[in-house]
């Protein structure tokens, strides 16, 4: 190979084989069990698996109970009363290239106990019997029946809007 071709090959390997990382300052750990997303201004529970897998209705009740002080999440010491089930667009803001432990969360994310599975959104799909979810393993978003047991990741702040 001539030097020019070798140089082009090396640049291509370096650029395309290097994993994409999101800025380290994207998230701020509030040290009370919450994480501020500085890009969206959403505040996420640091523990991404507070209560295991629940049906959609149980997920909404768990978040309501968290707001009422009747339920908590491991590691959470705050006392906010405005938690909600994230909307479809909120969850989509967390999807990046495959990062730590094959999750689609950005590299160097501060979250704990994130699961390679489905996370409920509050966004209904096809009427009232199904809702959207995000598969944190591959970034796939789809809808399914609300009776299914998926993970719950509480969030605070104004709902994200897709462009």
For each residue, the residues with C-beta under 8 A, 3 or more apart:
1: 5 6 9
2: 5 6
3: 6 7
4: 7 8
5: 1 2 8 9
6: 1 2 3 9 10
7: 3 4 10 11
8: 4 5 11 12
9: 1 5 6 12 13
10: 6 7 13 14
11: 7 8 14 15
12: 8 9 15 16
13: 9 10 16 17
14: 10 11 17 18
15: 11 12 18
16: 12 13
17: 13 14
18: 14 15
19: 97 99 107
20: 96 97 107
21: 24 99 106 107 108
22: 26 96 106 107 108
23: 26
24: 21 108
25: 28 38
26: 22 23 37 38 39 106
27: 35 36 37 38 109 110
28: 25 35 36 38
29: 35 46 110
30: 33 34 35 36 43 78
31:
32: 76 77 78
33: 30 45 46 47 73 75 76 77 78
34: 30 43 44 45 46 76 78 80 156
35: 27 28 29 30 43 44 45 46 110 111
36: 27 28 30 41 42 43
37: 26 27 40 41 42 43 44 93
38: 25 26 27 28 41
39: 26 93
40: 37 90 93 157 160
41: 36 37 38 157 158
42: 36 37 86 90 93 155 156 157 158 160
43: 30 34 35 36 37 80 155 156 157
44: 34 35 37 48 94 111 153 154 155 156
45: 33 34 35 48 50 73 76 83 153 154 155
46: 29 33 34 35 75 76 110 111 112
47: 33 50 73 74 75 76 111 112 113
48: 44 45 111 112 113 114 115 119 151 153
49: 52 113 114 115 151 153
50: 45 47 62 66 73 74 76 152 153 154
51: 54 62 71 73 152
52: 49 151
53: 117 149 150 151
54: 51 58 59 62 120 149 150 151 152
55: 58 59 146 147 148 149
56: 59 60 120 131 146 147 148 150
57: 60 61 146
58: 54 55 61 62
59: 54 55 56 62 63 85 120 150 152
60: 56 57 63 64 85 122
61: 57 58 64 65
62: 50 51 54 58 59 65 66 71 152
63: 59 60 66 67 83 84 85 152 154
64: 60 61 67 68
65: 61 62 68 70 71
66: 50 62 63 69 70 71 72 73 83 154
67: 63 64 80 81 82 83
68: 64 65 71 81
69: 66 79 81
70: 65 66
71: 51 62 65 66 68
72: 66 76
73: 33 45 47 50 51 66 76 154
74: 47 50
75: 33 46 47 112
76: 32 33 34 45 46 47 50 72 73
77: 32 33
78: 30 32 33 34
79: 69
80: 34 43 67 83 156
81: 67 68 69
82: 67 156
83: 45 63 66 67 80 154 155 156
84: 63 122 154 155 156
85: 59 60 63 120 121 122 152 154 155
86: 42 90 91 119 121 122 153 154 155
87: 90 91 121 122 123 159 160
88: 91 92 121 122 123 132 134 141
89: 92 93 123 159 160 161 162
90: 40 42 86 87 93 121 155 159 160
91: 86 87 88 94 95 119 121 132 134 141 153
92: 88 89 95 134 141 160 162
93: 37 39 40 42 89 90 160
94: 44 91 104 105 106 134 136
95: 91 92 104 134 139
96: 20 22 99 104 105 106 107
97: 19 20 104 106
98: 102 103 104 138
99: 19 21 96 103 104 105 106 107 108 109
100: 103 105 107 108 109
101: 114 116
102: 98 116 137
103: 98 99 100 114 116 136 137
104: 94 95 96 97 98 99 136 137 138 139
105: 94 96 99 100 109 111 114 136
106: 21 22 26 94 96 97 99 109
107: 19 20 21 22 96 99 100
108: 21 22 24 99 100
109: 27 99 100 105 106 114
110: 27 29 35 46
111: 35 44 46 47 48 105 114
112: 46 47 48 75
113: 47 48 49
114: 48 49 101 103 105 109 111 136
115: 48 49 119 136 151
116: 101 102 103 136 137
117: 53 135 136 137 150 151
118: 133 134 135 136 144 148 150 151
119: 48 86 91 115 133 134 135 136 150 151 152 153
120: 54 56 59 85 131 133 150 151 152
121: 85 86 87 88 90 91 131 132 133 134
122: 60 84 85 86 87 88 131
123: 87 88 89 131 132
124: 127 128 130 131 132
125: 130 131 132 143
126: 129 130 143
127: 124 130
128: 124 146
129: 126 145 146
130: 124 125 126 127 143 144 145 146
131: 56 120 121 122 123 124 125 143 144 146
132: 88 91 121 123 124 125 141 142 143
133: 118 119 120 121 141 142 143 144 150
134: 88 91 92 94 95 118 119 121 139 140 141
135: 117 118 119 138 139 140 141 142
136: 94 103 104 105 114 115 116 117 118 119 139 151
137: 102 103 104 116 117
138: 98 104 135
139: 95 104 134 135 136
140: 134 135
141: 88 91 92 132 133 134 135
142: 132 133 135
143: 125 126 130 131 132 133
144: 118 130 131 133 148
145: 129 130 148
146: 55 56 57 128 129 130 131
147: 55 56
148: 55 56 118 144 145
149: 53 54 55
150: 53 54 56 59 117 118 119 120 133
151: 48 49 52 53 54 115 117 118 119 120 136
152: 50 51 54 59 62 63 85 119 120
153: 44 45 48 49 50 86 91 119
154: 44 45 50 63 66 73 83 84 85 86
155: 42 43 44 45 83 84 85 86 90
156: 34 42 43 44 80 82 83 84
157: 40 41 42 43
158: 41 42
159: 87 89 90
160: 40 42 87 89 90 92 93
161: 89
162: 89 92
163:
